[in-house]
Amino acid sequence: MFYNSFAYDLRGTWVTNGTSDYSGSLEIEFNRIIISGYAPNPSYESIHGTAHRPFKDFTKDTPLIGYSEDGQLFINDAGKLQEGISYNYYTTNFGMDKFIRIDFNGREETLRKVP
């Protein structure tokens, strides 16, 4: 179905970095992504609503087909290609620590790559 893939730098396992209102992880392979966690947070959502919850409308713990292009993630869930999700990949510590910052309706979520 898709001939594109996730950028090489995005492939691997990513976890929530530090303290966050949500907790979750991504496992990214060539053209597959598994989203885990990101359960509702009633205390945060009672004030801010659910629009900022990372990956709220995606099936969790199931391989989904997708790809990255021009700083956006595209994920096919239940036969529907979801709109691009903006991300920024960056490194610190001379490239030893890798991060992706993802924008969820104006709320940024940072994940770090685990070895």
Secondary structure, 3 states (H helix, E strand, C coil): CCCCCCCHHHCEEEEECCCCCCCEEEEECCCEEEEEECCCCHHHHHHHCCCCCCCCCCCCCCCEEEEEECCEEEEEECCEECCCEEEEEEEECCCCEEEEEEEECCEEEEEEEEC
